[in-house]
Amino acid sequence: AYGASFVDWFGEEARRICGDVLESPQADSMTVTGDLTVDTNTLFVDASEDAVGIGTTTPVRKFHVHESGSGANGYIHLTNDNTGATTTDGFSILNSGANGRVTLMQRENEAMIFSTNATERMRIDSSGNLGIGATPNSYSGFTTLTIGGSGASDLDFEHNGTVICSLFTETSDFNIS
């Protein structure tokens, strides 16, 4: 009985001090109406824009991560139980503060796969071999580029927007133009 009365009292005091932000005094949930700020710039939810900012109180997209300081790197780091959870595990997106370069970093000894329309289109294997429309070939001591498909394949080399050399296949024939 004492615990229940304390919860009721705490809920009433929270409403008196903070306004009506708590729907009910429950230990396992909280509802906030309006913006939410946690520890100044740690986390900010902009209710009017339906946006979340980490490191900023002015998110400009639905999810905005900002790392302040000259030369500071902005990271998004994804891990799971299989990869581990340290800084050298998983997958990272890095925006380098030194030069603004963006890096996609597969930290595991696995391939990086790019898909469109729910179909794999390109793969970089853990050795750095690149396959476009095909699994990359692996030749000992060589880095390879493998282009595949069920129809013709074409590789164009351009200079200032003009194709200067084209390698293409039609069925089993190989052509250079």
TORKOL-4160 file (C-alpha; in steps of 0.2 Angstrom, whole numbers, padded with zeros to 4 digits, m for minus):
177
<pt num="1" X="0000" Y="0000" Z="0000"/>
<pt num="2" X="0014" Y="0012" Z="0004"/>
<pt num="3" X="0022" Y="0009" Z="m0013"/>
<pt num="4" X="0006" Y="0012" Z="m0022"/>
<pt num="5" X="0003" Y="0029" Z="m0013"/>
<pt num="6" X="0021" Y="0034" Z="m0017"/>
<pt num="7" X="0018" Y="0031" Z="m0035"/>
<pt num="8" X="0002" Y="0041" Z="m0035"/>
<pt num="9" X="0010" Y="0055" Z="m0025"/>
<pt num="10" X="0025" Y="0055" Z="m0037"/>
<pt num="11" X="0014" Y="0056" Z="m0052"/>
<pt num="12" X="0004" Y="0071" Z="m0045"/>
<pt num="13" X="0020" Y="0080" Z="m0040"/>
<pt num="14" X="0027" Y="0077" Z="m0058"/>
<pt num="15" X="0011" Y="0085" Z="m0065"/>
<pt num="16" X="0013" Y="0099" Z="m0054"/>
<pt num="17" X="0031" Y="0103" Z="m0058"/>
<pt num="18" X="0032" Y="0098" Z="m0076"/>
<pt num="19" X="0015" Y="0100" Z="m0082"/>
<pt num="20" X="0004" Y="0086" Z="m0089"/>
<pt num="21" X="0017" Y="0075" Z="m0097"/>
<pt num="22" X="0013" Y="0059" Z="m0089"/>
<pt num="23" X="m0003" Y="0050" Z="m0093"/>
<pt num="24" X="m0002" Y="0039" Z="m0078"/>
<pt num="25" X="0012" Y="0035" Z="m0065"/>
<pt num="26" X="0018" Y="0019" Z="m0072"/>
<pt num="27" X="0036" Y="0013" Z="m0069"/>
<pt num="28" X="0037" Y="0004" Z="m0086"/>
<pt num="29" X="0032" Y="0018" Z="m0098"/>
<pt num="30" X="0031" Y="0037" Z="m0101"/>
<pt num="31" X="0022" Y="0047" Z="m0113"/>
<pt num="32" X="0028" Y="0065" Z="m0118"/>
<pt num="33" X="0017" Y="0077" Z="m0127"/>
<pt num="34" X="0028" Y="0090" Z="m0136"/>
<pt num="35" X="0047" Y="0091" Z="m0139"/>
<pt num="36" X="0058" Y="0080" Z="m0128"/>
<pt num="37" X="0076" Y="0085" Z="m0123"/>
<pt num="38" X="0088" Y="0073" Z="m0115"/>
<pt num="39" X="0104" Y="0080" Z="m0107"/>
<pt num="40" X="0104" Y="0096" Z="m0118"/>
<pt num="41" X="0111" Y="0089" Z="m0135"/>
<pt num="42" X="0112" Y="0070" Z="m0132"/>
<pt num="43" X="0095" Y="0067" Z="m0138"/>
<pt num="44" X="0081" Y="0078" Z="m0145"/>
<pt num="45" X="0064" Y="0074" Z="m0152"/>
<pt num="46" X="0056" Y="0088" Z="m0162"/>
<pt num="47" X="0037" Y="0084" Z="m0160"/>
<pt num="48" X="0032" Y="0097" Z="m0173"/>
<pt num="49" X="0043" Y="0090" Z="m0187"/>
<pt num="50" X="0043" Y="0071" Z="m0181"/>
<pt num="51" X="0062" Y="0072" Z="m0181"/>
<pt num="52" X="0075" Y="0065" Z="m0169"/>
<pt num="53" X="0092" Y="0073" Z="m0167"/>
<pt num="54" X="0107" Y="0066" Z="m0158"/>
<pt num="55" X="0120" Y="0079" Z="m0154"/>
<pt num="56" X="0108" Y="0093" Z="m0161"/>
<pt num="57" X="0092" Y="0101" Z="m0155"/>
<pt num="58" X="0088" Y="0106" Z="m0173"/>
<pt num="59" X="0087" Y="0090" Z="m0183"/>
<pt num="60" X="0085" Y="0094" Z="m0202"/>
<pt num="61" X="0080" Y="0076" Z="m0207"/>
<pt num="62" X="0069" Y="0063" Z="m0199"/>
<pt num="63" X="0085" Y="0056" Z="m0191"/>
<pt num="64" X="0100" Y="0068" Z="m0189"/>
<pt num="65" X="0116" Y="0064" Z="m0180"/>
<pt num="66" X="0128" Y="0078" Z="m0177"/>
<pt num="67" X="0146" Y="0077" Z="m0170"/>
<pt num="68" X="0152" Y="0095" Z="m0164"/>
<pt num="69" X="0170" Y="0101" Z="m0163"/>
<pt num="70" X="0183" Y="0105" Z="m0176"/>
<pt num="71" X="0188" Y="0089" Z="m0185"/>
<pt num="72" X="0176" Y="0078" Z="m0176"/>
<pt num="73" X="0170" Y="0062" Z="m0185"/>
<pt num="74" X="0151" Y="0058" Z="m0186"/>
<pt num="75" X="0147" Y="0040" Z="m0184"/>
<pt num="76" X="0132" Y="0028" Z="m0186"/>
<pt num="77" X="0138" Y="0011" Z="m0180"/>
<pt num="78" X="0127" Y="m0005" Z="m0182"/>
<pt num="79" X="0131" Y="m0021" Z="m0173"/>
<pt num="80" X="0122" Y="m0036" Z="m0167"/>
<pt num="81" X="0125" Y="m0052" Z="m0157"/>
<pt num="82" X="0134" Y="m0061" Z="m0171"/>
<pt num="83" X="0146" Y="m0046" Z="m0175"/>
<pt num="84" X="0150" Y="m0041" Z="m0157"/>
<pt num="85" X="0148" Y="m0024" Z="m0150"/>
<pt num="86" X="0165" Y="m0015" Z="m0150"/>
<pt num="87" X="0171" Y="m0001" Z="m0161"/>
<pt num="88" X="0180" Y="m0014" Z="m0172"/>
<pt num="89" X="0164" Y="m0024" Z="m0175"/>
<pt num="90" X="0149" Y="m0022" Z="m0187"/>
<pt num="91" X="0146" Y="m0009" Z="m0200"/>
<pt num="92" X="0149" Y="0010" Z="m0199"/>
<pt num="93" X="0145" Y="0025" Z="m0208"/>
<pt num="94" X="0158" Y="0039" Z="m0206"/>
<pt num="95" X="0158" Y="0057" Z="m0210"/>
<pt num="96" X="0176" Y="0062" Z="m0208"/>
<pt num="97" X="0177" Y="0079" Z="m0199"/>
<pt num="98" X="0194" Y="0082" Z="m0207"/>
<pt num="99" X="0189" Y="0083" Z="m0225"/>
<pt num="100" X="0170" Y="0079" Z="m0226"/>
<pt num="101" X="0173" Y="0062" Z="m0234"/>
<pt num="102" X="0160" Y="0049" Z="m0231"/>
<pt num="103" X="0165" Y="0031" Z="m0228"/>
<pt num="104" X="0155" Y="0015" Z="m0228"/>
<pt num="105" X="0165" Y="0003" Z="m0217"/>
<pt num="106" X="0161" Y="m0016" Z="m0216"/>
<pt num="107" X="0171" Y="m0020" Z="m0201"/>
<pt num="108" X="0168" Y="m0039" Z="m0202"/>
<pt num="109" X="0178" Y="m0052" Z="m0214"/>
<pt num="110" X="0162" Y="m0053" Z="m0225"/>
<pt num="111" X="0156" Y="m0046" Z="m0241"/>
<pt num="112" X="0147" Y="m0029" Z="m0243"/>
<pt num="113" X="0132" Y="m0031" Z="m0254"/>
<pt num="114" X="0122" Y="m0018" Z="m0264"/>
<pt num="115" X="0104" Y="m0022" Z="m0269"/>
<pt num="116" X="0090" Y="m0014" Z="m0279"/>
<pt num="117" X="0072" Y="m0020" Z="m0281"/>
<pt num="118" X="0076" Y="m0033" Z="m0268"/>
<pt num="119" X="0089" Y="m0041" Z="m0279"/>
<pt num="120" X="0108" Y="m0041" Z="m0276"/>
<pt num="121" X="0116" Y="m0030" Z="m0290"/>
<pt num="122" X="0134" Y="m0028" Z="m0284"/>
<pt num="123" X="0146" Y="m0036" Z="m0271"/>
<pt num="124" X="0163" Y="m0032" Z="m0264"/>
<pt num="125" X="0170" Y="m0048" Z="m0256"/>
<pt num="126" X="0181" Y="m0048" Z="m0241"/>
<pt num="127" X="0196" Y="m0048" Z="m0252"/>
<pt num="128" X="0191" Y="m0032" Z="m0261"/>
<pt num="129" X="0186" Y="m0041" Z="m0277"/>
<pt num="130" X="0171" Y="m0033" Z="m0285"/>
<pt num="131" X="0156" Y="m0041" Z="m0294"/>
<pt num="132" X="0143" Y="m0032" Z="m0303"/>
<pt num="133" X="0128" Y="m0043" Z="m0308"/>
<pt num="134" X="0139" Y="m0058" Z="m0303"/>
<pt num="135" X="0149" Y="m0066" Z="m0289"/>
<pt num="136" X="0167" Y="m0059" Z="m0290"/>
<pt num="137" X="0180" Y="m0071" Z="m0296"/>
<pt num="138" X="0194" Y="m0074" Z="m0285"/>
<pt num="139" X="0211" Y="m0076" Z="m0292"/>
<pt num="140" X="0226" Y="m0078" Z="m0280"/>
<pt num="141" X="0236" Y="m0062" Z="m0279"/>
<pt num="142" X="0224" Y="m0052" Z="m0290"/>
<pt num="143" X="0210" Y="m0040" Z="m0287"/>
<pt num="144" X="0196" Y="m0044" Z="m0300"/>
<pt num="145" X="0181" Y="m0035" Z="m0307"/>
<pt num="146" X="0168" Y="m0047" Z="m0313"/>
<pt num="147" X="0153" Y="m0041" Z="m0323"/>
<pt num="148" X="0139" Y="m0054" Z="m0327"/>
<pt num="149" X="0122" Y="m0055" Z="m0333"/>
<pt num="150" X="0111" Y="m0066" Z="m0344"/>
<pt num="151" X="0112" Y="m0054" Z="m0359"/>
<pt num="152" X="0126" Y="m0043" Z="m0366"/>
<pt num="153" X="0138" Y="m0035" Z="m0354"/>
<pt num="154" X="0147" Y="m0018" Z="m0357"/>
<pt num="155" X="0161" Y="m0009" Z="m0349"/>
<pt num="156" X="0164" Y="0009" Z="m0355"/>
<pt num="157" X="0179" Y="0020" Z="m0352"/>
<pt num="158" X="0174" Y="0039" Z="m0353"/>
<pt num="159" X="0184" Y="0055" Z="m0353"/>
<pt num="160" X="0175" Y="0071" Z="m0351"/>
<pt num="161" X="0158" Y="0062" Z="m0354"/>
<pt num="162" X="0164" Y="0054" Z="m0370"/>
<pt num="163" X="0166" Y="0035" Z="m0372"/>
<pt num="164" X="0184" Y="0032" Z="m0378"/>
<pt num="165" X="0184" Y="0013" Z="m0376"/>
<pt num="166" X="0171" Y="0000" Z="m0374"/>
<pt num="167" X="0173" Y="m0018" Z="m0369"/>
<pt num="168" X="0157" Y="m0028" Z="m0372"/>
<pt num="169" X="0151" Y="m0046" Z="m0375"/>
<pt num="170" X="0136" Y="m0052" Z="m0385"/>
<pt num="171" X="0132" Y="m0070" Z="m0380"/>
<pt num="172" X="0150" Y="m0078" Z="m0381"/>
<pt num="173" X="0158" Y="m0065" Z="m0392"/>
<pt num="174" X="0170" Y="m0052" Z="m0385"/>
<pt num="175" X="0172" Y="m0035" Z="m0393"/>
<pt num="176" X="0183" Y="m0020" Z="m0390"/>
<pt num="177" X="0178" Y="m0004" Z="m0398"/>
